[in-house]
Amino acid sequence: MSVRQSLLAILDQGPCYGYQLRAEFDRRTGSTWPLNVGQIYNTLERLERDGLVERGEPDDQGHVYWQITDAGSAEVAQWLSSPVARSKGTRDEVSIKLAVAATLPGVDVASVIQTQRAASLSQLQSLQQARYAHGEPDGPEELAWSLVVDSMLFAAEAEIRWLDHTEQRLAQHPHHAMGLELATERPKRGRPAKVDAPRT
């Protein structure tokens, strides 16, 4: 999630101060990604250092308004016109946990999957209830919220499908054949060689 580009895109609409930026970010994301004010000011200072925003003088209430520069507007245009690049590897905790659990001797992986599935189903039901309670969006803030929640719903559904798939795959292999004992060969010092993710 790019807080940097999101804040820049909001500033492209007009000057804002820190708390105002947080409120605008919340309005546009349905408060599904909470930002603290310290994170916003740290980001603004980095944007200023990079020449993408400029800091104004405090107003009568002490609010410091930040304004986007031409370079900042160009970065927003570039961000909006470019796809989000997904990383080659995964840092998804569930997939890493199951990959490790599947190779540990004596671990009941089916139980690990069942526990995760129950939690994922619970999350999916909560999201469905929230989405149903809000109904169809009737304004820009409701639409923004529903877009983010829809994304979370699809991700939860995909995780449950992946858990079902994983359970079926692991059922084809006796667990004792999947266990990895600790390697006897000592690794060399230094960073391990990068392994590219398989191409699909």
Rosetta blueprint (number, residue, H / E / L):
1 M L
2 S L
3 V H
4 R H
5 Q H
6 S H
7 L H
8 L H
9 A H
10 I H
11 L H
12 D L
13 Q L
14 G L
15 P L
16 C E
17 Y L
18 G H
19 Y H
20 Q H
21 L H
22 R H
23 A H
24 E H
25 F H
26 D H
27 R H
28 R H
29 T H
30 G L
31 S L
32 T L
33 W L
34 P L
35 L L
36 N L
37 V H
38 G H
39 Q H
40 I H
41 Y H
42 N H
43 T H
44 L H
45 E H
46 R H
47 L H
48 E H
49 R H
50 D L
51 G L
52 L L
53 V E
54 E E
55 R E
56 G E
57 E E
58 P E
59 D L
60 D L
61 Q L
62 G L
63 H L
64 V E
65 Y E
66 W E
67 Q E
68 I E
69 T L
70 D H
71 A H
72 G H
73 S H
74 A H
75 E H
76 V H
77 A H
78 Q H
79 W H
80 L H
81 S H
82 S L
83 P L
84 V L
85 A L
86 R L
87 S L
88 K L
89 G L
90 T L
91 R L
92 D L
93 E H
94 V H
95 S H
96 I H
97 K H
98 L H
99 A H
100 V H
101 A H
102 A H
103 T L
104 L L
105 P L
106 G L
107 V L
108 D L
109 V H
110 A H
111 S H
112 V H
113 I H
114 Q H
115 T H
116 Q H
117 R H
118 A H
119 A H
120 S H
121 L H
122 S H
123 Q H
124 L H
125 Q H
126 S H
127 L H
128 Q H
129 Q H
130 A H
131 R H
132 Y H
133 A H
134 H H
135 G L
136 E L
137 P L
138 D L
139 G L
140 P H
141 E H
142 E H
143 L H
144 A H
145 W H
146 S H
147 L H
148 V H
149 V H
150 D H
151 S H
152 M H
153 L H
154 F H
155 A H
156 A H
157 E H
158 A H
159 E H
160 I H
161 R H
162 W H
163 L H
164 D H
165 H H
166 T H
167 E H
168 Q H
169 R H
170 L H
171 A H
172 Q L
173 H L
174 P L
175 H H
176 H H
177 A H
178 M H
179 G L
180 L L
181 E L
182 L L
183 A L
184 T L
185 E L
186 R L
187 P L
188 K L
189 R L
190 G L
191 R L
192 P L
193 A L
194 K L
195 V L
196 D L
197 A L
198 P L
199 R L
200 T L
